[in-house]
Amino acid sequence: MILVTGANGNLGSAILTALRERGTTAAGSSRTPGEGTRRLDFDDPAALDLTGVATLVLVSAGYAEDDRVIARHAAVLGAAARDGVGHVVYTSLTTAGDHLAFAAAHRATERLLRTGSLPWTILRNGLYAELFGALLTWTGDALESPFGDGALAAVARADLAEAAAAVAADPAPHRGRVLDLVGPPVTAAGVADRLGVPHRTIDLGEYRRRLGATPGLLPFQPPMLASIATGIRHGFLADTTPDLTDLLARPARDPLAIATATAAATRPTAAAA
């Protein structure tokens, strides 16, 4: 059996859908399971049960501080080794993201896999095209961002899901491989051009100030978002590789179109009129 963690999340649910569209039998797991979903709470190590799982797709439980994320991943990998899981497919962070504020938990998890006994494949996922579009903000009839002229090798979430499904459905050829799944580079100006509006750059200090005043952000999120901004702005996240298209055996979905659609969906009604 293939088990996908984080089945209630955007990526986990998309991976499950992609597996089922391939005709592959797969189940989902979540800390808050619904009908047909297995309970798997990484914060409850004593209750982790991976009996009968041949391939585990470990979707990063990254919505927390690094120490908690690493402890969660260590717990589930320990349970996987104990219960005889045959292969782990881990959704990590693109190689170019080593300097990002949330890279440590991913690289620590990769180290656990490399030094453990489980067969593994590491999918170093690029940042979502959907995220890039969502990080652009509207001010009147213009888009603003801290990205300047920098580009992001963005990737559609659906492409990452299909890639993970392809590996999980037949993991043996990918054993011990680290795949860098990134797409074509996109820019904020490119999104603005498609929308027919100007793009204005704000400096990083102003962006950090705005993050600090944004209600609802958890303490770890402003530094995470600020690190994405400076990484894109200064050209650290623009390089691409063929790993994604090789796995998909087709061109990647257009990340600029996806980022544009995401930005358009947040456009204030008055500005769009």
URNORRA-V58254 format. One line per field, one symbol per residue. phi: phi as a letter, one per 30 degrees, with the letter a starting at -180 (. if undefined). Layout:
phi=???
This chain:
phi=.cccdidddddedddeddddddicdabcbadbdcdicddbcddbedcdbceiddbcccdecddadeddddddddddddddddciddacccdcceedcedddcdedddddededdcccddbbccddddddddeddddccbicbcbacdhcdcbddbdeddddddddddddbdedcdicccccbcddbbddddddddibdccccddddddddddcddjddeddeddddddddddecidbcdbbdedddddhaddeddddddddddddcdeedddd
